[in-house]
Amino acid sequence: MRSYPIYTIILLCVFLLAIDSIAFYWLQSITIQIENEQIRNTINTIYWLFTFGLITSIMILKIRIDKVHPVRKQILISSLYGLTILSFIPKLIFVIVISISHYGNLVFSDKVPVILISLLGLFAGFLPFFVIIYAIFKAVYRFKVHHVKVKCDLLPKDLSGLRIVQISDIHLGSFNYRYSILERAISYINHQRPDFIFFTGDLVNNFAWETKGWTGVFKKMEANYGKYAVLGNHDYGDYSDWESEDQKLKNFESIKYFFKKIGFKLLLNEPRIVNIKNNSIAILGVENWGNPPFKQHGDLKKAMEGTENIPFKILLSHDPSHWTEEVAGKTDIALTLSGHTHGMQAGVNFKNKQWSPIKYKYKHWAGLHKEGRQYLYVNRGLGWLGFPGRLGMRPEITLLEMIKE
């Protein structure tokens, strides 16, 4: 909320008020059927109390955001974000459906009772309301393991069956110190018996203090041959105003040190060569590399130094757009692991078909992609940011089982 000027927030509130006013107009076609005036007045009062309460809360938070404690600020912003979506989307759908039905009825037949049209609109509004409720209170932490078999001819024969667990975009501040929730995800991770665990960025929303108390939880993750990580765009502290560059740097150094405390090797534009069963594989990690407005800290050339003679390379790079720009068709990296998109925390998954609005921004936004002999896997994220829920896009733990082709 801090990044938006006051006039933008005012326009948002005016828009919310306009939609609520139109929705209230159509709601009267239903409440007028209630004979008890006291009940009608109670419904109307509750309706407007919620509307003005939400708008007032948004304005107060915007005005006083600098004085709110950082922990409480994150909770308030995400809560208001969720309430706004929960209020706006159902009412908008209600208005659209009832308006089309009503005026269509007038034009074509005028035979359908107004009350039936109103109830149709009410049902159309309540349906997304309950879907969003489910997304916020249930699906947001309903972890899903995606087991993907990857056939790769660059993989050493002796390493066929190598098990890689990828996690991404945890955004610890959004968990609000609810350690037991992430512990449940870690139990799923360990159950996969991973040879490697790779974390592909966005540990925090912005601040090092978000990692407080989490060391013991993360240490429970177990992998046969090691745990590796890279940074995401949110790990650099770029989404806040700092009193000085020194303060921002200390925040950044604390975030990097946390990886050391939990037993993850943080790769900062560097490679690691791992020997397994008399075979060498290269694990490369770059700092965040993204198309503008995201900064390009990553240096792939530096990360590949000394790995020229190793045929099987794995790259950890937070933003999947990096694969298109610098990796696919330009290097011999066999597998790239990314995150960043969250699958927009909203979409449709039906059998082998998947869709999300984020596809219009990112060509590769979720799942496995192949170009020639090279693969990219984009993780949908384990945590959440902004909207405190997930609609058809469950938080993901990825198990990649590498198979010699």
C-alpha positions, 0 to 999 in steps of 0.5 A: 500500500505504501507504494501507491500515492494517496490519489490512487487509494482515493480512486480505489475507494470511490470505485468500491463505493460505486460498485457497492451502490449499484449492488445495493440498488439491485439488492433492494429487488430482493429485500423488498420481498421481506415483509418485516421492515426491521429485518430489511433495515438490519440487512441494509445497515450491515451492508453499509457498515461493512462498506464504509468500515472497509473504505475507512480502514483502507484510508486510515492505514494509508495515512498512518502506515508509517507509524504502524509496526512492521509486523502489524503492517503486513498483517493489516495490509494482507487482511484488507487486501483479502477483505477487498477482494472478498467484497469486490469480486462477488458484488461485481459479478452480482451486478454484471449478472443481474444487469444483463439478465434484467435488461435482456429480459426487458428486451426479449420477453419481459416474462421472467419475474424480477425476483427470479432474476435477482436471485440468479444474480445473488447466487452468481455473487455468493458462489465466488464469495464462498470460493474466495473464502475457501481460497483464504482459509483452506487452500492457501496452506493446502500443500500439493506435491507435484511429482514430475519425471524428467527424461534427460540424456545429459544425466549420467547413467548411474544417477538415473532416479536422482530425486530433486525437491524444489521449493520457492517463494516462501515469503516468511512474513506472510506466515506470521510466525505460524511455525506449525504450518510450514513444519507440515510442508517440511514433513511432506518434503522429507517424505519424498526422500530427496537427494537434493533440496533446491530453494529458488528465491523469495525467502522473505517479503522484504525484511530480515526480521521475518526470519526470526524464530524460523531456524529450527523449522528449516533445519528439519529439512533433510537431503542426501547430497545437500541443500542449495538456494538462490535469492529472489527479487524480494530478498534484496529489500527493494520494496521498502524505504530505508533510512540509509543504504547501510541499513538496507545492506545490513538487512540484506546481509542478515537474510544471506546469513540466515541461509547459513544458519539453516544449512543451505548453501546460498549460491551468489553467481557461483557454481558448486560441483558435487560428486555422486557415485563417481560422477560429477554434476554442477549446481549453478546459482545466480542472483536475481535476474529479471526483465525490467522493472526487476533488477538484473543482479545475475551473472550467468557467465560467472556462475558457469566458470569451471564447469565447462567439462561437466555435462550435467548442469542444474541452474537455480534462477528465480525468474523464469524469463531468465531461461528464455533470455540467456539459457535456452539454446545459448548454454548447455545447462540441462535443467533450470529451476525457477519460481517467482510467478506464484501462478498468480495464486489464481488459475484453473487446473484440469487434468493436463490443462492449466490456465492463469492470467499470469500467462499473459505476462510470463510465457513460462509461468508454471510446470515443466517446459522443454526446448531441445535437450534443455528443461525449465521447471517453474514452481508455483510457490510455497507461500503467498504475497498480497492476496492471502489466498490461492484460487485453483493454484495450491502451494507447491512442493516439486519432486523432480525424478531425473531419468536417464533417457 
